[in-house]
């Protein structure tokens, strides 16, 4: 069973917190090992990611009580954090919000950024991850065993707790766990006998996690869970990674939402589709939904995901032409005014626009199926054109003269590659328009 030499006292009342800190140097130098965890004015701050430091930058200053050896130990603890996530501890200069670090007989810190100067008291300079524990409080993290769901995983032995330390075992009901599993190995977890009367057990791991009893309270490393919640709060040092896309081939002019898969996608700050910023929705740390712009050009389309750590490697999807083509236009034709009609097909393909003036079913097998006449005398070629690089062909039409108002005309396009003319040809939808 792991027994910690240090203790942690949680002060949930702001007034009580201030009273504890209002002590002189003689009190601070008493032989008392541990830390007073100050909640400041927000007793129900989030368990993970309390009041965070802007851009992960934490200015700090050293009190005269901090010796060079102590400063070296502090720097080593800071390096454990700044080398793993996007957190920087910088010497204080003109910043309004900063941390004053001083030597004391206790480890004590408010939770998260308080505004203005706040004090971090350190006693266990020689135990690196005790100092890391205290710095985690500075960054905004409560204890693991104060999670709102802790009673599912551990049983707190209330009768064995020193009454003076009972508040250390209180729950943080609004604690945000980021949906992460309970972490017995967290550097923020109490040891099994922490705060016990005469060393009595205060925390018992519940079934099926009895094997974690000796794990609780470790102070040798940041756990996987610690690193994950730090990452979610402050971001990773590595940019996002994109490993896949569904669909990976999309049609021009009908681009659907694309779901990217990868890592650290929940840190996304913006997404570029062919160097153009596009909308996105974070689904999880491994999935991101991207909405590309309409009318994308046919061909390769690189997608880049950016975070505070930089851009990902470009992931390339393919934009193809629409086959069969899509034909769009207004439902009416005027004999005096031209209206634009559009064919969405493929780059470099010819678009033959046909018209029919009857509604009797007929088919030209393998070539065109207007479904509108039983012979070909009613078919007429209206126009022919080539789609541009985006697969778009636009033709302006107006109603034929001499056709009575209200007459219906059916239009359809046939698309083909003159360099590779094969049957059957690809034909579009039928568009019915009325002349007026």
C-alpha positions in Angstrom: 0.0 0.0 0.0 1.5 3.3 -1.1 1.6 6.0 1.7 2.3 9.6 0.8 4.4 11.7 3.1 2.6 14.9 2.1 -0.9 15.9 2.7 -3.4 18.2 0.9 -6.0 20.4 2.6 -8.8 21.6 0.4 -10.3 25.0 1.4 -13.6 25.4 -0.3 -14.5 28.7 1.4 -12.9 31.8 -0.1 -12.8 33.5 3.3 -11.2 30.5 4.9 -8.7 30.4 2.1 -7.7 33.9 2.6 -7.4 33.3 6.4 -5.0 30.4 5.7 -2.8 32.5 3.5 -2.8 35.4 5.9 0.2 34.0 7.9 3.7 35.2 8.5 6.9 33.5 7.6 7.2 31.9 11.0 4.0 30.0 10.4 5.0 29.1 6.9 8.2 27.6 8.1 6.6 25.3 10.7 7.4 21.6 10.1 4.2 20.7 8.3 4.3 18.7 5.2 1.5 19.1 2.7 -0.5 21.5 0.6 -3.5 23.8 1.1 -5.6 23.7 -2.0 -7.3 27.0 -2.4 -10.5 27.1 -4.4 -10.6 30.9 -4.5 -14.0 32.4 -5.2 -15.2 29.5 -7.3 -15.8 26.4 -5.0 -17.4 24.5 -7.9 -14.8 25.2 -10.6 -14.4 22.4 -13.1 -12.4 19.4 -12.0 -10.4 19.6 -15.2 -9.7 22.8 -16.9 -10.7 25.3 -14.2 -10.0 28.9 -15.0 -7.3 28.3 -17.7 -4.4 30.5 -18.4 -4.7 32.3 -21.7 -2.8 30.5 -24.5 -1.3 28.3 -21.8 1.1 31.0 -20.7 1.7 31.1 -16.9 3.9 34.1 -15.8 5.6 33.4 -12.5 8.0 35.2 -10.1 10.2 33.7 -7.3 10.0 35.0 -3.7 13.2 35.8 -1.9 12.7 32.6 0.1 13.3 30.4 -3.0 16.9 29.3 -3.2 18.7 28.4 -6.4 18.4 24.7 -5.6 14.6 25.1 -5.1 14.3 27.1 -8.3 16.0 24.3 -10.1 13.6 21.8 -8.7 10.7 24.0 -9.7 12.1 24.4 -13.3 12.3 20.6 -13.6 8.7 20.2 -12.6 7.6 22.9 -15.0 9.5 21.2 -17.8 7.6 17.9 -17.1 4.4 19.8 -18.1 5.7 22.2 -20.8 7.5 19.4 -22.6 4.3 17.4 -22.9 1.5 19.9 -23.6 1.1 23.5 -24.8 1.8 25.2 -21.5 4.6 27.7 -20.9 5.9 29.0 -17.6 7.5 32.4 -18.3 9.2 34.8 -15.9 6.9 37.6 -14.8 7.4 41.0 -16.3 4.4 43.3 -16.9 1.6 40.7 -16.9 -1.3 41.5 -14.6 -2.0 37.8 -13.8 0.9 35.8 -12.5 2.0 33.3 -9.8 4.3 34.2 -7.0 6.2 31.1 -5.9 7.6 30.9 -2.3 9.1 28.4 0.1 6.8 27.1 2.8 6.0 24.2 5.1 3.0 23.3 2.9 2.2 22.9 -0.8 -0.6 25.3 -1.5 -2.2 26.8 -4.6 -5.5 28.3 -5.8 -7.1 26.3 -8.6 -6.5 27.9 -11.9 -6.0 31.5 -12.9 -7.5 33.8 -10.2 -6.7 37.2 -11.7 -3.9 39.4 -10.4 -1.1 37.9 -8.3 -1.7 34.5 -6.7 0.6 32.5 -4.5 2.0 29.0 -4.9 3.6 27.7 -1.7 5.9 24.8 -2.1 7.4 22.5 0.5 8.4 19.3 -1.3 11.0 20.9 -3.6 12.9 17.6 -3.8 10.0 15.5 -5.0 9.4 16.6 -8.6 6.0 15.2 -9.1 4.8 16.7 -5.8 5.6 20.0 -7.4 4.0 18.9 -10.6 0.9 18.1 -8.5 0.9 21.6 -7.2 1.4 23.1 -10.7 -1.5 21.1 -11.9 -3.6 23.0 -9.4 -2.2 26.2 -10.7 -3.3 25.1 -14.2 -6.9 24.6 -13.0 -7.1 20.9 -12.0 -8.8 19.5 -8.9 -8.0 16.1 -7.3 -9.0 13.0 -9.1 -10.8 11.5 -6.1 -13.0 14.6 -6.0 -14.6 13.7 -9.3 -18.4 13.8 -9.2 -18.5 10.1 -10.1 -15.8 8.9 -7.7 -18.1 6.8 -5.5 -18.5 4.4 -8.4 -14.8 3.6 -8.3 -13.6 4.2 -4.7 -15.1 4.2 -1.3 -14.1 7.0 1.1 -13.7 5.8 4.7 -15.2 8.8 6.4 -14.7 7.4 9.9 -11.0 7.1 9.3 -10.5 10.7 8.1 -8.9 13.3 10.3 -11.8 15.8 10.9 -9.5 18.7 10.2 -9.0 17.3 6.7 -12.5 16.1 5.9 -13.0 18.8 3.4 -10.2 17.3 1.2 -12.5 14.4 0.4 -15.5 16.4 -0.6 -16.9 16.0 -4.1 -16.7 18.7 -6.8 -20.3 18.2 -8.1 -19.8 20.3 -11.2 -16.4 18.8 -12.0 -15.8 18.3 -15.7 -14.1 15.0 -16.4 -14.1 15.4 -20.2 -15.7 12.0 -20.3 -12.4 10.3 -19.4 -12.3 7.1 -17.3 -11.5 7.3 -13.6 -7.8 7.5 -13.3 -6.3 5.7 -10.3 -2.8 6.4 -11.6 -3.4 10.2 -11.8 -0.8 12.3 -10.2 -3.8 14.2 -8.8 -5.1 11.2 -6.9 -4.7 10.8 -3.1 -2.9 7.8 -1.7 -4.8 5.1 0.2 -4.0 6.5 3.6 -3.9 10.2 2.8 -5.5 12.3 5.5 -6.1 9.3 7.8 -6.1 9.3 11.6 -2.8 7.7 12.6 -2.3 6.4 9.1 -5.6 4.7 8.7 -6.9 3.9 5.2 -9.1 6.6 3.8 -9.7 5.5 0.2 -10.5 1.9 -0.9 -10.7 0.9 -4.5 -14.0 -0.8 -5.2 -14.5 -4.0 -7.3 -13.4 -4.7 -9.9 -10.5 -2.3 -9.4 -9.0 -3.7 -6.2 -5.7 -4.1 -7.9 -5.5 -0.3 -8.2 -5.3 0.1 -4.4 -1.5 0.5 -4.5 -1.5 2.6 -7.6 -3.4 5.5 -6.0 -1.2 8.4 -4.9 1.7 7.7 -7.2 4.1 10.7 -7.7 6.5 9.4 -10.2 5.0 10.5 -13.5 2.1 12.1 -15.3 -0.4 9.3 -16.2 -1.9 8.8 -19.6 -5.2 10.3 -18.2 -3.3 13.4 -16.8 -1.8 14.0 -20.2 -5.1 13.6 -22.0 -7.0 16.2 -19.8 -4.0 18.5 -20.0 -4.1 18.2 -23.8 -7.9 18.8 -23.9 -7.5 21.9 -21.7 -4.3 23.5 -23.2 -3.6 21.6 -26.4 -0.9 19.3 -27.7 2.6 20.3 -28.9 1.9 18.3 -32.0 -0.5 19.4 -34.8 -3.5 17.4 -35.8 -3.1 14.3 -37.9 -5.5 13.3 -40.7 -5.4 9.6 -41.7 -8.6 9.1 -43.6 -11.7 10.7 -45.1 -15.2 9.4 -45.9 -16.0 9.8 -48.6 -12.6 10.1 -50.1 -14.0 10.7 -53.6 -16.8 13.4 -53.9 -18.7 14.7 -56.9 -18.3 18.2 -58.1 -21.2 20.5 -57.3 -22.7 18.0 -55.0 -19.9 17.9 -52.4 -21.3 16.2 -49.2 -20.0 16.7 -45.7 -16.7 14.9 -45.4 -15.8 13.1 -42.2 -12.1 13.2 -41.4 -10.5 10.7 -39.1 -7.2 11.1 -37.3 -5.8 12.3 -34.0 -6.0 15.5 -32.0 -8.9 16.7 -34.2 -10.7 18.2 -31.2 -8.0 20.9 -31.1 -8.9 22.1 -34.6 -8.9 25.9 -35.0 -9.6 26.0 -38.7 -9.7 23.8 -41.8 -8.5 24.7 -45.3 -10.0 23.1 -48.4 -7.7 23.9 -51.4 -6.3 26.8 -49.3 -9.8 28.2 -48.6 -11.1 28.3 -45.1 -14.2 26.1 -44.7 -16.7 25.2 -42.0 -16.1 22.3 -39.7 -17.6 20.5 -36.7 -15.6 18.6 -34.1 -17.2 15.2 -33.5 -14.5 13.8 -31.2 -10.7 13.8 -30.8 -10.5 11.4 -33.7 -13.3 12.7 -36.0 -14.0 16.0 -37.7 -16.8 16.9 -40.1 -15.8 19.3 -42.9 -18.2 21.1 -45.3 -16.3 22.1 -48.4 -17.4 25.0 -50.6 -19.8 24.4 -53.4 -18.6 24.3 -57.0 -15.2 22.7 -56.3 -13.0 22.2 -59.3 -12.6 18.6 -60.5 -9.3 17.0 -59.5 -7.2 16.5 -56.3 -8.3 18.5 -53.3 -5.9 18.8 -50.3 -7.5 19.3 -46.9 -5.4 20.8 -44.1 -6.4 20.9 -40.4 -4.8 23.5 -38.2 -4.5 23.9 -34.4 -2.5 26.1 -32.1 0.4 23.7 -32.6 0.4 24.2 -36.4 -1.1 22.6 -39.6 -1.5 18.9 -40.3 0.0 17.3 -43.3 -2.4 17.8 -46.2 -4.8 14.9 -46.8 -5.9 14.7 -50.5 -9.4 13.7 -51.6 -10.6 13.5 -55.2 -13.3 15.6 -56.7 -14.9 13.9 -59.7 -17.3 15.1 -62.3 -21.0 14.2 -62.0 -22.0 11.1 -63.9 -24.8 10.9 -64.8 -24.9 14.7 -65.3 -27.4 17.0 -63.5 -29.4 19.5 -65.5 -30.9 22.6 -63.8 -32.8 25.6 -65.0 -36.0 27.7 -64.5 -39.4 26.1 -65.1 -40.3 28.7 -67.7 -39.1 30.1 -71.0 -39.8 33.5 -72.4 -39.7 34.1 -76.1 -38.0 37.5 -75.5 -35.7 36.9 -72.6 -32.8 34.4 -72.2 -32.5 32.3 -69.1 -29.4 30.4 -67.9 -29.5 26.6 -67.8 -26.7 24.7 -66.3 -25.3 21.2 -66.9 -23.1 19.7 -64.2 -21.0 17.0 -65.8 -17.3 16.5 -66.2 -14.4 18.6 -67.4 -13.7 18.4 -71.1 -16.9 16.4 -71.9 -19.3 17.6 -74.6 -22.9 18.3 -73.6 -25.6 17.9 -76.2 -28.8 19.6 -75.3 -31.9 18.0 -76.8 -35.6 19.1 -76.8 -38.9 17.2 -77.3 -42.3 18.6 -78.0 -44.5 15.7 -77.2 -45.1 13.5 -74.2 -45.5 10.1 -75.7 -42.9 7.7 -74.3 -40.0 6.8 -76.5 -36.3 5.7 -76.1 -33.2 5.8 -78.2 -31.7 2.6 -76.7 -28.2 3.2 -75.2 -28.2 6.8 -76.3 -30.9 8.9 -74.7 -34.1 8.3 -72.9 -36.3 11.3 -72.7 -39.3 9.1 -72.1 -41.4 11.7 -74.0 -42.1 10.5 -77.6 -42.5 7.3 -79.6 -40.5 8.5 -82.5 -37.5 10.8 -83.1 -39.2 13.5 -85.2 -39.8 15.5 -82.0 -36.2 15.5 -80.9 -34.2 18.6 -81.7 -30.7 19.6 -81.0 -30.7 22.9 -79.1 -27.0 23.5 -78.3 -23.7 21.8 -77.8 -20.9 22.9 -75.5 -17.9 21.8 -73.4 -17.9 21.8 -69.6 -15.2 23.9 -67.9 -12.5 22.7 -65.4 -15.2 22.4 -62.8 -17.5 20.3 -65.0 -20.0 23.2 -65.5 -21.6 24.1 -68.8 -24.0 27.0 -69.0 -26.3 27.7 -71.9 -28.7 30.6 -72.2 -32.1 29.7 -73.7 -35.3 31.5 -74.6 -38.6 30.2 -75.8 -38.9 29.5 -79.6 -41.0 32.0 -81.6 -44.2 30.8 -83.0 -44.9 28.5 -80.1 -48.1 29.2 -78.3 -48.0 30.4 -74.7 -48.3 27.6 -72.2 -46.7 25.0 -74.5 -44.6 22.5 -72.7 -41.1 21.5 -73.8 -38.9 18.7 -72.3 -35.1 19.2 -72.2 -32.4 16.7 -71.6 -28.6 16.6 -72.1 -26.5 13.8 -73.4 -22.8 13.9 -72.3 -20.0 12.2 -74.2 -16.2 12.4 -74.7 -15.5 12.9 -78.4 -12.1 11.3 -78.0 -13.6 8.2 -76.5 -17.1 7.9 -78.0 -18.7 4.7 -76.5 -22.2 3.6 -75.9 -24.2 3.8 -73.8 -24.0 7.6 -73.4 -24.7 9.3 -70.2 -27.8 11.3 -70.1 -29.1 13.8 -67.5 -32.5 14.1 -65.8 -35.4 15.5 -67.8 -36.3 19.1 -67.2 -39.9 20.3 -68.1 -40.3 23.9 -69.0 -43.3 26.0 -70.1 -43.2 28.7 -72.7 -44.9 32.0 -72.0 
